[in-house]
Structures are given as C-alpha cells and as structure tokens.
Amino acid sequence: MYDEKKQKEAQRREWRTMLLLALEGLGLIVAAFAISFIAGGCGEHRDRVAATSPAGNQPVTATAVAATPSAPLTGPQENDPVVDVDSLPPEVSASVQDTLVTPGAAVEITAEASIDATELVLWDGIGRRQSFVYDVQGKVWRTYYRVPMKSANRLALSVTAKAQSGRWRRVWVFLDVQRPSDAVQEPQPQPSPTSQP
C-alpha cells in the first residue's frame, strides 16, 4: 500500500513535470514565431511620410522621403550604391482637392508617379483596397474613395506605387471627417399667460 502511494505520487510528479516541459516548449515556439513575425515586418513601414493639410481648398500633397525595399534583408540595403535604374523605387505624390469631407461623400484622389510605376493602389486601413486608373490625357492616376458612414474623425489613406522590379513607395493622404451637426431645434412656443377669473 505504501509503495502504491509512492508510485502514484511519483506518477503525478512525472505528469506535472511533463506538462510543464510541454508548456515551456509551446511558449518557446510562440516566442520564436512572434520574433520572426516582428523581424519580418521590420522595414516594411519604416518610411511613412505624413503631409499636413493647409487651410482652404488648395490641393494637399503627400510625398515620400525615402524608399523601402520590398526585397528581403539579404538584398540591397539602404546605404548600398545605386548601380541600376531598376534598383530605385518609383516616385509618387498623391493629393485631394479638399481634405474636409463628410461621411458618405465620394472623394477623387489623384496621384502623379514616375514612368516606372506600373500599379498604384489606395488603401484605407480597414480592408478597402482599390487600384488607380491611369488617365492618359491628364497624365495622372485617378481613383474615387467613398468615405465610410461610420469612420474616425480623421482618415489616413495610403497610396502605394509599385514598379515592375518589385520596388515600391508609399505616401499618405489625410482626410478630416466633418459630421453633420445635430439639427438645431427651434424653441417651442410657450403658452402665453392667461388671466384666470
């Protein structure tokens, strides 16, 4: 009986030890996955550039300062010399006529890009991606964006230009969402004081 109790206790300890080792192993796997996910994402969004909106109805322009390579880290680095025109990302600048918009409004977004840009994509960060169309006559890229009815007070729209070489450049356009003011309630007429007999 005494040996049986010792044997059961030893089995419990062994089971706990195995469970703890399994949990530690799982934790290490999750940590390794998280580190690789973070390291893989480093540099993809490093060169975001924001443009501030001047007051009035003047077009607002966003331009990028530096390029972000889409190749893995083993490819050309930021300080590597430029040896070929294909190693440069396309240049792009995007604008809207008016940055003050209302929910549900359609906004035209125009972009100018260098001739090596083969595709321009607009993304609002909430799942809506759409391509620009090249206007040959105006020599600009155009698309329309519908402001969501339920959106933040400020929307950040990214415009990404992609080249045949796989290089890309991203710029940002910001829209300020103006909510319609609550209907002003007219004062209710007050009953006039009447004299009582």
Secondary structure, DSSP 8 states (H G I E B T S, - for coil): -HHHHHHHHHHHHHHHHHHHHHHHHHHHHHHHHHHHHHHHHTTTSTT-------SSSS-EEEE-SS-B--S-TTS--TTS---SGGGS---EEEEES-SEE-TT-EEEEEEEE-TTEEEEEEE-SSS-EEE-EEETTTTEEEEEEE--SS--SEEEEEEEEEETTS-EEEEEEEEEE--------------------
